[in-house]
Amino acid sequence: MQVPNFSLSGKTALVTGGNGGIGLGFARGLVANGANVVIWGTNAEKNAAATAELSALTKETKGGAVAARVCDVGDQTQVSAGFADAAAQFGRVDAVFVNAGIAGRGIPFHEMPADEWHRVMRVNLDG
């Protein structure tokens, strides 16, 4: 939603988990108010769909540019490379909306094996 008398033109925001749900909603608001937006998600198809949607919105609102990257926020190497790429592409990163998160694949907590617990924690806490 575009906010009257408010502009993020020239600003760049990175949204983890930006290819769906709350992250995509947040990205819509950023784009509608002029920001460049980089979305990170682990699903390339969802990233492409979100990029297409956000790019169409930029044409309607005169928003900034949109980019996406497959990035697992629980992997420090991917995060460092993704951040460097975003900064190089847009010249700066002004804000990061840390939104990515996962659940335990429907496994009840008391039955969750250690490897699944560590996968969830790697993304939700370390990410």
C-alpha angles and dihedrals in degrees: 000000000000113000116214115245092006125111136180093180111148092018124113125210129188117210119195112208085018097147097080148005119007093353093056090045090053091048090053090056092048093050093044088058096049105265126141106238132204115191124200123199137145095234112079094196093053089046090054093048092048091047091052092049094047093045090054089050091052089059091053096045102029087243127165130272124291130217135169136202134189102239134161104210090204090066111079093199092056092045093051092047092046094050092048090049092051092048091048093047097047102022093240146023112222101175141014122204103203100206108136115118141150139201129224096267091262094301113143111245094243090053098043114122117230094250091056091046090053091048091054093045092046090059102032099041108019093037 
